[in-house]
Amino acid sequence: MSENEEATQTTIFGIQIPTITFEKKIRFIVALIGLIATIVNTVTGISLPKYNVDCVEDMTFNVTSNVNGFLRNSPNFSTFIKSFTSILFDGYIIYAFVGWILYSKNFRFIITFILNIIVYQILKQFWEIRRPNGYYWDQTHFPSIFINYNPTTKTFYACELAILITAAFEWKRLGSNIFFWIGIALYVVEGFIMISFRAHFIIDIFSPGFLGHYLFILVEYYLQKILKNENIDIDNLKISKLPI
């Protein structure tokens, strides 16, 4: 803080009031608009839908209705799509484990992987819903390691996508942007396939991306705190070379 700013500060009841700059005025205006909008929405419910639904309405099902109809009428093609994407999905995560074993110097990935499964197992005990109309998520002739094709009413959330996003961010931390973006692309493709086959609702597709990433951040944060307490230099945990 400059001497001019200190000279223009005032004190009220012993509390020092910071200098009101142009940036702070803009922040005040933005905060005021956000507060007013929140109050108006809370009082009037202007952003809330005004109609009732029988159970669950997923608007993405309307968008993908033709795709779902095509898949249901094309069993061979549907089997091929599920098998092919399963191979890509499983291969990506398995290779992430290989990358973690060969190139990582901490337990960030495996801890987050286990936490994803634990959180999913806990949440599914408290949530159950009917399978969507148009459900066509049967077992393929090629079994998958991570994608579950067994019929279930416990769809929330798609835990395999949370594991996928964890693997993608592990590759990013290992220094491979290529494999990170491949993971993001797989996430989008597999999410679309799950919606099209009516295996999951849209909330089941979006939520694991945020949850898996958040668990990854938490694990990384607390691992760094533990390592610092052990006087381990975090910078020395970076790997020197990746295959890609």
C-alpha positions as CSV (number, residue, x, y, z in Angstrom):
1,M,0.0,0.0,0.0
2,S,1.4,3.4,-1.0
3,E,1.8,6.4,1.4
4,N,-1.0,8.3,-0.4
5,E,-3.5,5.4,0.1
6,E,-2.5,5.2,3.8
7,A,-3.0,9.0,4.1
8,T,-6.5,8.8,2.7
9,Q,-7.7,6.0,4.9
10,T,-10.2,6.8,7.7
11,T,-10.8,5.2,11.0
12,I,-14.3,4.6,12.4
13,F,-14.7,3.4,16.0
14,G,-11.1,2.2,15.9
15,I,-11.7,0.2,12.7
16,Q,-9.5,1.2,9.7
17,I,-11.5,1.6,6.6
18,P,-9.5,0.7,3.4
19,T,-9.3,3.2,0.5
20,I,-12.2,3.0,-1.9
21,T,-10.7,2.4,-5.3
22,F,-12.4,2.1,-8.7
23,E,-11.9,-1.7,-8.6
24,K,-13.6,-1.9,-5.2
25,K,-16.5,0.1,-6.5
26,I,-17.0,-2.3,-9.4
27,R,-16.9,-5.2,-6.9
28,F,-19.5,-3.5,-4.8
29,I,-21.8,-3.0,-7.8
30,V,-21.4,-6.6,-8.9
31,A,-22.0,-7.9,-5.4
32,L,-25.1,-5.7,-5.1
33,I,-26.6,-6.9,-8.4
34,G,-26.0,-10.5,-7.4
35,L,-27.6,-10.0,-4.0
36,I,-30.6,-8.3,-5.4
37,A,-31.1,-11.0,-8.0
38,T,-30.8,-13.7,-5.4
39,I,-33.4,-12.0,-3.2
40,V,-35.8,-11.5,-6.1
41,N,-35.5,-15.2,-7.1
42,T,-35.9,-16.4,-3.5
43,V,-39.1,-14.3,-3.0
44,T,-40.7,-14.8,-6.4
45,G,-39.2,-18.2,-7.5
46,I,-38.9,-16.7,-11.0
47,S,-36.2,-19.2,-12.1
48,L,-38.2,-22.2,-10.9
49,P,-40.4,-24.3,-13.2
50,K,-44.1,-23.9,-12.5
51,Y,-45.3,-27.4,-13.6
52,N,-45.4,-30.8,-11.9
53,V,-43.8,-34.0,-13.1
54,D,-44.9,-37.6,-12.4
55,C,-41.4,-38.8,-11.4
56,V,-38.3,-37.5,-13.3
57,E,-38.1,-35.5,-16.4
58,D,-34.8,-35.4,-18.2
59,M,-34.9,-32.9,-21.1
60,T,-31.8,-34.5,-22.7
61,F,-33.9,-37.6,-23.3
62,N,-36.1,-35.5,-25.6
63,V,-33.0,-34.3,-27.6
64,T,-31.7,-37.9,-27.9
65,S,-35.0,-39.7,-28.5
66,N,-34.1,-40.4,-32.1
67,V,-30.7,-41.8,-31.1
68,N,-32.3,-44.0,-28.5
69,G,-34.8,-45.3,-31.0
70,F,-32.1,-46.1,-33.5
71,L,-30.0,-47.9,-30.9
72,R,-32.9,-50.0,-29.8
73,N,-33.7,-51.0,-33.4
74,S,-30.0,-51.8,-34.2
75,P,-28.9,-54.4,-31.6
76,N,-25.7,-55.4,-33.4
77,F,-24.6,-51.8,-33.8
78,S,-25.5,-51.0,-30.2
79,T,-23.4,-54.0,-29.0
80,F,-20.5,-52.8,-31.1
81,I,-20.7,-49.2,-29.8
82,K,-20.8,-50.4,-26.1
83,S,-18.0,-52.9,-26.6
84,F,-15.8,-50.5,-28.5
85,T,-16.2,-47.7,-26.0
86,S,-15.7,-50.1,-23.1
87,I,-12.3,-51.2,-24.5
88,L,-11.3,-47.5,-24.9
89,F,-12.6,-46.7,-21.4
90,D,-11.0,-49.6,-19.7
91,G,-7.7,-49.2,-21.6
92,Y,-7.4,-45.6,-20.6
93,I,-7.9,-46.2,-16.9
94,I,-5.6,-49.2,-16.9
95,Y,-2.9,-47.2,-18.6
96,A,-3.5,-44.5,-16.0
97,F,-2.6,-47.1,-13.4
98,V,0.5,-48.0,-15.4
99,G,1.5,-44.4,-15.5
100,W,0.9,-44.0,-11.8
101,I,3.1,-47.1,-11.1
102,L,5.9,-46.1,-13.4
103,Y,6.0,-42.3,-13.1
104,S,4.3,-41.1,-10.0
105,K,6.1,-40.7,-6.6
106,N,3.0,-40.4,-4.4
107,F,-0.3,-42.2,-3.7
108,R,-2.6,-39.4,-4.9
109,F,-4.2,-41.4,-7.7
110,I,-4.9,-44.6,-5.8
111,I,-6.3,-42.8,-2.8
112,T,-8.7,-40.8,-5.0
113,F,-9.7,-44.0,-6.8
114,I,-10.6,-45.7,-3.6
115,L,-12.4,-42.6,-2.3
116,N,-14.5,-42.5,-5.4
117,I,-15.7,-46.0,-4.9
118,I,-16.4,-45.4,-1.1
119,V,-18.4,-42.3,-1.8
120,Y,-20.4,-44.0,-4.5
121,Q,-21.1,-47.0,-2.2
122,I,-22.4,-44.7,0.5
123,L,-24.5,-42.5,-1.7
124,K,-26.2,-45.4,-3.5
125,Q,-27.6,-46.6,-0.2
126,F,-29.7,-43.5,0.1
127,W,-30.9,-43.0,-3.5
128,E,-33.0,-45.3,-5.7
129,I,-35.1,-44.4,-8.8
130,R,-36.9,-46.2,-11.5
131,R,-35.0,-47.0,-14.7
132,P,-35.6,-44.4,-17.5
133,N,-38.0,-45.2,-20.2
134,G,-36.1,-46.5,-23.2
135,Y,-33.5,-48.3,-21.0
136,Y,-31.3,-50.4,-23.2
137,W,-28.1,-50.9,-21.2
138,D,-27.7,-54.7,-21.3
139,Q,-24.5,-56.7,-21.0
140,T,-22.3,-56.8,-24.0
141,H,-20.5,-59.8,-25.4
142,F,-17.3,-58.1,-24.4
143,P,-17.2,-57.7,-20.6
144,S,-16.0,-54.4,-19.2
145,I,-13.8,-53.9,-16.2
146,F,-15.1,-50.5,-15.1
147,I,-18.4,-49.9,-16.9
148,N,-21.3,-51.7,-15.2
149,Y,-23.9,-53.0,-17.6
150,N,-26.1,-54.8,-15.0
151,P,-29.6,-53.4,-14.7
152,T,-30.1,-51.3,-11.5
153,T,-32.3,-48.6,-10.0
154,K,-29.4,-47.1,-8.2
155,T,-28.2,-44.9,-11.1
156,F,-26.8,-41.9,-9.1
157,Y,-24.1,-41.3,-9.9
158,A,-22.0,-42.8,-12.8
159,C,-19.0,-43.7,-10.6
160,E,-17.0,-44.9,-13.6
161,L,-17.0,-41.4,-14.9
162,A,-15.7,-40.1,-11.6
163,I,-12.8,-42.6,-11.9
164,L,-12.2,-41.5,-15.5
165,I,-12.0,-37.8,-14.5
166,T,-9.6,-38.8,-11.7
167,A,-7.4,-40.6,-14.2
168,A,-7.4,-37.6,-16.6
169,F,-6.3,-35.2,-13.9
170,E,-3.6,-37.7,-12.8
171,W,-2.2,-37.6,-16.3
172,K,-2.3,-33.8,-16.2
173,R,-0.3,-33.8,-13.0
174,L,2.1,-36.2,-14.5
175,G,2.7,-33.7,-17.3
176,S,0.8,-35.3,-20.2
177,N,-1.8,-32.8,-21.6
178,I,-2.4,-35.2,-24.5
179,F,-3.7,-38.0,-22.2
180,F,-5.6,-35.4,-20.1
181,W,-7.6,-34.2,-23.1
182,I,-8.1,-37.8,-24.3
183,G,-9.7,-38.5,-20.9
184,I,-12.0,-35.4,-21.2
185,A,-13.0,-36.5,-24.7
186,L,-13.8,-40.0,-23.4
187,Y,-15.9,-38.5,-20.6
188,V,-18.0,-36.6,-23.1
189,V,-18.5,-39.5,-25.5
190,E,-19.3,-42.0,-22.7
191,G,-21.7,-39.6,-21.1
192,F,-23.5,-39.1,-24.4
193,I,-23.7,-42.9,-24.8
194,M,-25.1,-43.4,-21.3
195,I,-27.7,-40.8,-22.0
196,S,-28.6,-42.3,-25.4
197,F,-28.9,-45.8,-24.0
198,R,-30.9,-44.4,-21.1
199,A,-28.5,-45.9,-18.6
200,H,-28.3,-42.6,-16.6
201,F,-29.9,-39.3,-16.2
202,I,-28.0,-36.1,-17.1
203,I,-27.4,-35.4,-13.4
204,D,-25.6,-38.7,-13.1
205,I,-23.3,-37.6,-15.9
206,F,-22.5,-34.1,-14.7
207,S,-22.0,-34.8,-11.0
208,P,-19.2,-37.3,-11.2
209,G,-17.0,-34.9,-13.1
210,F,-17.3,-32.3,-10.3
211,L,-17.1,-34.9,-7.5
212,G,-14.2,-36.8,-9.0
213,H,-12.2,-33.6,-9.6
214,Y,-13.0,-32.3,-6.1
215,L,-11.9,-35.5,-4.4
216,F,-8.7,-35.3,-6.5
217,I,-8.1,-31.7,-5.3
218,L,-8.7,-32.7,-1.6
219,V,-6.4,-35.7,-1.7
220,E,-3.7,-33.6,-3.4
221,Y,-4.1,-30.8,-0.9
222,Y,-3.9,-33.0,2.2
223,L,-1.1,-35.1,0.8
224,Q,1.0,-31.9,0.3
225,K,0.3,-30.9,3.9
226,I,1.4,-34.3,5.1
227,L,4.5,-34.3,2.9
228,K,5.4,-30.8,4.1
229,N,5.1,-31.9,7.7
230,E,7.5,-34.7,6.8
231,N,9.9,-32.1,5.4
232,I,9.7,-33.6,1.9
233,D,10.2,-31.2,-1.0
234,I,7.1,-31.2,-3.1
235,D,9.0,-30.1,-6.2
236,N,11.1,-33.3,-6.1
237,L,7.9,-35.3,-6.6
238,K,7.6,-34.2,-10.2
239,I,8.6,-36.8,-12.7
240,S,11.3,-36.1,-15.3
241,K,10.0,-37.9,-18.4
242,L,6.8,-39.3,-19.8
243,P,6.3,-41.6,-22.7
244,I,3.9,-39.1,-24.3
